[in-house]
Amino acid sequence: MAHFKKAPSDARLLEPRDVLGSEIPGIDERVSALMAALSAPSRIRVLFALLERGELSAGEVSKEVSMSDSATSHQLRVLRDRGLVKRRREGRSAFYSLADGHLEVLLREALFHVDHTRLEGRGDSDGE
């Protein structure tokens, strides 16, 4: 578990069965909260701007995603509260970046999935 700096040495990584079982309560709610935070297109654009450009000021994020400063600030607050972005203060300015490399993997995998379904012609339809 070396990739988790603060984890106890005897801790184990979560498995899909942990969502179904009751050994570690609340895992399903935590995964659901993560997915809910990722469910807004405006937050997705913010995350991809940070993925693409690295650390950005709040104003730079606003410009990248073509949103008002107040809307961007709200989305950044939601993402920070969910642990998806981190904030660094420098004087009166705040700079944001992705919280960790796991989020980068998740975002890239989401793109791969969307591309896979797009290129197979599945689009948004269920096909059922």
QUIGIVEN-V272441 format. One record per pair of residues at least 12 apart in sequence whose C-alpha atoms are under 8 Angstrom apart, sorted by the first residue. I is the first residue (numbers start at 1). J is the second residue. D is the distance in Angstrom with one decimal. If there is no record, write none. Layout:
i = <I I>
j = <J J>
d = <D D>
//
This chain:
i = <1 33 34 37 37 37 42 42 43 43 43 45 46 46 46 46 46 46 47 48 49 49 49 50 50 50 51 51 51 54 54 55 55 55 55 56 56 56 57 57 57 57 58 58 58 58 58 83 84 84 84 84 85 85 85 85 86 86>
j = <13 82 82 78 79 82 65 75 75 76 79 65 61 64 65 72 75 76 98 107 61 64 65 96 97 98 97 98 104 97 98 95 96 97 98 95 96 97 93 94 95 96 72 73 94 95 96 99 98 99 100 103 97 98 99 100 98 99>
d = <7.7 7.7 6.9 7.3 6.8 7.2 7.8 7.3 5.9 7.7 7.4 6.1 6.7 8.0 6.4 7.9 7.8 7.7 7.1 7.6 6.9 6.5 7.1 7.5 5.7 6.3 7.8 6.8 6.7 5.9 7.6 6.2 5.3 4.5 7.8 5.3 5.4 6.7 7.0 5.7 4.2 6.1 7.2 6.9 6.4 6.3 7.0 6.5 6.2 5.1 7.7 7.1 5.5 4.4 4.3 7.9 6.2 5.1>
//
